[in-house]
Amino acid sequence: MERITIRAFRAPDDKLRCARFLMEHIRVLSDIGVTGVVKPGIEWCSDPDVVVVVAEHEQLGMVGGFRIQMDKEGSTLPMEKALIPMDDGIRSVLSELRHAGNGELTALWNAHRFAGNGVPFLLMSTLVAAAGKLPLSHLSILVSDYMGPYAVRNGFVPFSGIGANGKFNYPIPGYESYAMVLRDVRLLELLSLEDRHRIISLRIRPMQTRIEKPRSVPLEVNYDLRLDQDSSDTMPQAGRKEERFAA
């Protein structure tokens, strides 16, 4: 059975992993031919309000990544920069969410050397779990067509007031992406009971090992989602029962 570690951290706390994240993300964008449109920045690497999750394999190294970027006055979310040339309504939509506490899940990538194992779903649900410890009520996301079902499973619904019911031809003609929102970061009411249980379990016990089955082949996943070393993050590991869930 393949084994990976999924780790969460605030961006300034691990500059080396941020650099690897950037290099791997650029490589994936190059492989699919969109580097001329999607240009990853580096400013987020020093932002303490950015939470990064990465998937690491013992032999293959970092094989996936994703991050939450919190929406703040004076800043612009990647989603807004991407969509405003196509629909400037995105500006007012995100402005309304900002006052209630909004963050964007952005820069999802999965290395081709470990594709087909369901890592993007695990990273997305991990960030939804991590968001429960942040001052957020909403999460937004601009997700590719093939990732749409994963977003729906995590409680996201399309923005109805922009694009074609949230759908855009992005990043290049021939690709479809959806602007979506999760409106209840705490309650997760749109999730199935099983998926909600997984996420709440990760919020309560951010260090645990589980057998996950996001695709046809199971993975052993070691989670380390400690952000601020609070009491729940430092619970002793002895005696913890391994949990098995099919994602």
Secondary structure, DSSP 8 states (H G I E B T S, - for coil): -EEEEEEEEEGGG-HHHHHHHHHHHHHHHHHHT-TTT----SGGGG-TTEEEEEEEETTTEEEEEEEEEE--TT---HHHHHHTTT-THHHHHHHHHHTT-EEEEEEEEE-GGGTTS-HHHHHHHHHHHHHTTSS-SEEEEEEEGGGHHHHHHTT-EE-SSSTBTTEEE-SSTT-EEEEEEES-TTT-TTS-HHHHHHHHHHHH-SEEEEEE-SSSS-EEEEEE--SS--GGGG---TT---EEE--
